[in-house]
Amino acid sequence: MSLADIMKLIDPAPTQVDGLWRMVAHRHLCLGPTGHKHLSGGAALASVVAALEGETSRPLIHANAQFLSSPLAGDSFDIQIGPIKAGRSITQALATIFVAGQGVAHVAAALGAREEIGPFVWE
C-alpha cells in the first residue's frame, strides 16, 4: 500500500452529536501479534488529528497522546472532542478515543496559525 492509500483509511466521520466523530480500525492500520492486531499509535493519533482539524477548521500545530489501550482491528471507535478553548488564532483542544464506552487514549492539541509577525518569529 502507498502512503496515499493509507491516508485514505484515516477518515473519521462526524456524527450527529457535536464533537463526536467515528471511525473503524481498518486492518491495514493495525499491527501486533496474530489474534491481537490493534490500531497503531501513529494511526490513532492521525485519526484524532483529522477529527480535530475537521471540528475546528484549523491546521495542527502540536499534539501529544497518552495511550491506555488501543482499538482492535475491525473495532468501531469514537473520538470525543472537547473541551475546546478557541482564541483569535490558536485553539487548544482535548480529545478522547473511546472503544465500547471505555476511554483508551487522550490527546491534547494546539491548532491554528498566525499571520507573519515579523522579526519576532522564533527560528
Salt bridges, closest charged atoms under 4 A:
ASP78 OD1 - ARG22 NE 2.53
